[in-house]
Each structure stands twice: as structure tokens, then as C-alpha cells.
């Protein structure tokens, strides 16, 4: 879950490892976690294959940063993005960073930014190496962002809302259910209840790429409710969860 206040975010995008066709959806997803006060994308914009980026950057108001490919086969974009991130860290008042890439070269950068007390959100495709995913506070798969956008568009077109998948926990892996149960045990009170918001935060800390949308549910509350093992109780506007098997 995003913080209760608006995080000021620096969005840094690796044009060599970010899908241009999903950029609008990516920026909409970033807005869930905070306000992107800096939006930059790095690449060699003199290359002919980069021409199709222009209308996308105009639409999303992202600033292109030129980085020449000095040597064939070497990714100089990574170095430019890393240097810029460190400059922003020390000279600009931001609360966190969004690193959009599927490249493991940014693993150390994400770790360093977190060491400095900044929130780090990673966004990349499912091919992203695990070390980069683990180095972020939260990692969101671009395929999931795309799929969510398609579902929302279909719902608007049909002018109705439908649950993302049939009820029941048959499609949720047992190891995921166990992860939820163990995390709930860590935060539960004497009655066995734990706040859903706290559960979501803990799940992201334990597994940065945890996202209910990975399992077809738009919200964590819907996902937990679909698992027979858990009981949900509402107290005002807050939701609390209990593991029935823990008692």
C-alpha cells in the first residue's frame, strides 16, 4: 500500500529496457504510489530506432536525456542513469525513486538508494533478474500493469464491473497462501486479527514483487477474501484479517 502522504518521486527510465507501448500505463501506475516530480528517460536519441518514442514522451511529459553509445555492445545508458540518480539523491528533495528497467545492472543502485532512506519502486518485465527485484521496496511487473489496463478498459466499455476471476483460492499457489498466513501471524493481535494494510506492507517487504494482480485480483482484500482459510472483519473504514487455522 502507498503511504498516507504523497511521496515525491524521481522517475528514471532505461529506454533500452522499457517497453514504449506501455509507458502511459506505467505512469498511471506510478501515480498510485506518489507524485512524479522528476521524469527522465535515458537513451541514445540519435539512433533511428528511437524515433517512435517522441509522441510517447510528449504525451507523458517525460524528459529525454541524451547518452551516446560510445562503444558497440556497451550499455552507457546505465551509467548515465546511475550518475543522475546519485545527483538527485544529494541535490534534490525527493522521497523515493522509481526505476523502470528489466536490467540487473541497477541492483546496486536500488540498494544504495534504500541505504540512504529512500523508497525504491522497481518496474520491469517478468524477465527481470531476482537480485534487482529483491533490492527494491516494491517491484511491479509491467505485464500486470498492461493486463490491468486492458481489464479496466473492457469494464468501461461494457459499463459494468465483474470480479477479475472466479471465487475460491484454487488458482492461488499454496506457497503464497502460506506466505500470507505466516505474515499475518507476525502482525496478529491476541485475538488473531491483523490489519489488512499492515499485512500488505509486510508482504511487500518479504516479497517485493508480491501483487494481488499477479493472481487475478485487483485488490489484496479481494484476494484474501477468496481464500477460505482467512476471515475478514471491518472496523470503521479499516479491514482486519484472521487466519482460521491459527486458532
Secondary structure, 3 states (H helix, E strand, C coil): CCCCCCEEEEEEEEHHHCCHHHHHHHHHHHHHHEEEEEEEEEECCCCHHHHHHHHHHHHHCCEEEECCCCCCCCCHHHHHHHHHHHHHHHHCCCCEEEEECCCHHHHHHHHHHHHCCCEEEEEECCCCCHHHHHCCCEEEEHHHHHHHHHHHHHHHHHCCCCCCCCCCCCCCCHHHHHHHHHHHHHHCCCCCEEEHHHHHHHHHHHCCCCCHHHHCCCCHHHHHHCCCCEEEEEECCEEEEEEHHHC
